[in-house]
Amino acid sequence: MDDQLQSILEHIVTSHSSEQLWDIFVEYAHSKGVIQVHTWFGNTNDNLTFISTTPDWWFDYYIEKNFIKHDHLAQHALTGHGPLLFGYDKDKSNPLLCNEAKKIIKLTTLKFNYGSGITMPSFHNNKRIGGFNLCFPETVTELNNIPTTHILELLLVTCTVHERMYSLTVKKTHTNSLTPRQQECLTMLARGLTSHQIAEKLGISHHTVKMHIDSAKERLKANTRIQAVAKALTDGLISIA
């Protein structure tokens, strides 16, 4: 883990102001080539908080035109699956999308001058609390050429911001816990190690490492390794110091 990544994660998990945290995150995201970002969260689907770099009028327009009915990104958020890459150059020929969905993608990419994006749902204790979108000037094809480590770092920071903002604004009704070995594995994941590297350091098989990580994901109600690390960081279960 480089010093910049460690510094931004420490700022996130120790922040006590959601407004200040959002400002720090937006500045960081822009420095990494992200041109639009928005996140949403809440205890229930009917009580969500939206925070975005897009103008307020867009959400009023989105609701007025009932775009959510055909927006495949909103539908993906209901699944709890991992990250979804989207963009007009990719989705315009997607046979699974209706014409209205394709029109929404084309409209938003033209209106806000982005070529692609990544959306990721976030679940907490089996309750949907929303997710986030990161939008890039590159097309989907161009975004695929960006180093994977760059994208993974962005997803880790964004997931951690999302979890921290949730904890600062929504009352939590439970606490999480991890075994010492699960904490070790997630800590090493946060520092950028692979399962094989973790196994070598701990003197165990990579299958055992995967078992500990999967168990930690289950305890934290996380869908991906990145979400598990983000939840563990914001809950104070691991430290990257």
Secondary structure, DSSP 8 states (H G I E B T S, - for coil): --HHHHHHHHHHHH---HHHHHHHHHHHHHHTT--EEEEEE-SSTTS-EEEESS-HHHHHHHHHTTGGGT-HHHHHHTTT-S-EEE-HHHHTT-TTS-HHHHHHHHHHHHHTT-SEEEEEEEEETTEEEEEEEEEESS-HHHHTTS-HHHHHHHHHHHHHHHHHHHHHHS---------HHHHHHHHHHHTT--HHHHHHHHTS-HHHHHHHHHHHHHHHT-SSHHHHHHHHHHTTS----
